[in-house]
Amino acid sequence: MLTFKILFIGDNSVGKTTLFKKIVQNEKNKEKVPSLKAEIVKVFRTIQGEEVAFDLYDLPARELLSSPQRTKWYLGADGAFIVFDITKAETFRRVTFWLEQLINYNRKGKIPIVLVGNKIDLRNNPNVRNRTLNPIDAQAFCLRLNRTSARENINNEFFEVSAISGKGLTQLLDALTKNIYKHHKAKK
């Protein structure tokens, strides 16, 4: 059975763990994998008639930033969710940092990603003082990324979601798993 590694990465407090738990909660075919520093869950999908396993890694940002073993977390990653908070523009500006880390440490080069703008439930909240990020900026980032990844047959996507309400989550994992599978088959 093919097995692929998917990372949830991004700055602290962008909602990676909440997003991870909400996605995993909706999966019927899964098993927990023991780990000290990260939460790892294996989910199973049937893609084009083939059973495929995906190891989902929820990694604390501090582990990826300060750990001397950060290479081990990135190593062998086949895809990633790069998560940012739409109410904190600096978390979007750091998406490039996370992407560079991913490419530099996974030893596979460019891999499929899904850029996730989280916390859309706060977009019209009068108590949120920060200006929310315009989704056009993230879409443009993804388009530029796709232009540079076309040769490797990689399709990257952008979704806006609310990990709290669950809005926008249904297509998230499907999009990345299908892109990883397609990328893998194209390399053969």
N, C-alpha and C positions, 0 to 999 in steps of 0.2 A: 504494500500500500504506500502510495506517495504521501510524504509528510512534509509540510511547509511550516516555517516559523514566521509569525507575525508579531511585530512590536507595537505597543502603544507608547508614543514618546511625545514630549513637549514640556513646557515650563511647569513649575509648581503651581498648583491651584487653578489649572485650566479645566479640570474635571475629567482627567484621564481615568482615574479609578472608578468614578461614578459611571462613566461611559462604558468601561470594561465590564463592570458588574451588570449593567442594564443589558448589554448585548449577550453576555453569558447566561443571564437569567432567562432570556427568551429562547435559548438553544435547548432542544430536547435531547440530542445525541451528543453527550459530553462526558468528560471525566477530568477530575482535578489531579494535577501533578504536584507532588510536594516540592517546596522550595523555601529557602530561608529569606531571601532578599526580594523576591518577586512573586507575584501570583501568576501561576501558569495553569491554563485550562486547555485541554485538547478537545476540539470539536470536529465532527465528521460531516462531510458533505458528499453528495453524488454530483459530479460534474461530467457532463457528456458521457454518462453511463459508467464512469469510473469512481470508485470509492476513494476519497481523498481526506487526509487528516490535516488539521491546522492547529499548531500549538500557539495559543495566544498568550503573550507575555505582557503583564501590566508592570512596568518598571518605574520605581520612584525616580524622579528627576535627579535627586541628590546622588543616587547610585550611578547614574550615567554621567554626572558632571565631575564627581570627586573620586569615584572608586578607581583604584589602580587596575581593577579587573573589568573595567567598562568594555574592553574589547570582547570579553567573553559574552556579554549580553548582546552586543551587536552581531557578533560572529555568526555567519550563516543565515542571517535574516533574509527572508524571501519577499517580504512586504512590510509596510508599516502604516499605521495611522499616526499622522503628525497633527496633534491637537493644539488649538489655540483658543483663547477666550475672546469672543467678539467685543467684549466691553473693555478690553485692555489691549490697546494697539501694540504695545511693546511685545506682547506674546506672539503677535503675528509677525512683527519684524524679526523675531528670533526663529521663525520657521526655517529660514535659510541655514542658520547654525545647526539645527537638528538634522536637516537634510544632509549637510556636509558631514556631520558626525556619522550618520547612517552610511553614507557612501564610503567614507574613509575607513570605517572599522568593520564593515560586514564582509569584506574580502570578495564581494561579488560585483562591486560597482553599482551601477544604477539598477534599482529594483522598483516595482510598482508601489505607489503610495496613494493613500487617500488623505487629502488635506481636510481636516474637520474643524469647522468654526462652531464651537460649543457655546452654550448659554443663550440661545436665541430667545428663550423665555424672558430674558432681562432686557431685550431690545427696547421695549416701550414702557419699562418700569420707571415711574417717576423718581424712585429712590436711588436709581443708579445714576451717578453724576458723570461717569465717564461716557464720552461719546462712543457709540458703537461703530465698529468697523463696517465699511461699505462692502458688501459681498463682491462687488465688481473687482476690487483689489485682489481678492483671493482667486477669483476666476481668471484674472489676467495672469497671476502667478502660475496657476495650473496650465494655462495655455502655453506660456513660455517654457515651462518644464516639459510639456509634451513635445514641443518642437525639438528640444535637445535630446529627447528620449526616443524619438520615432525610429531611429536606426536600430535600437535594441528591441523594437516591437513592444514598447512599454506604454501603457495608457494610464495616466494618473487622473484622479477625479477629485472634485471638491463637493462637500456637503455641509450644509448648515443644520445643526441639530440642537436639541435640548436633552441632555442626559437625564435631567430631573423629570421632565414630563414624558420623555420618550419620543417626542416629535422628531421625525426625520431619521429614526434609527433603522427602520426596516430594510432599506437598501444598502446600508453601510457595509456590513460584512459580506453580503452577496457580491457587491461591486469589487471589493478587494480580492476575495477568493477567486472570482472568475478571471480577474486581470493577472493574478499570480499564475493560475493554471495555464492561461493562454500564453503568457511569457515563457513559462517552462516548456510548453510544447513547441513553441517557435524556436527555441534554442536547440532542439534535437535535430 
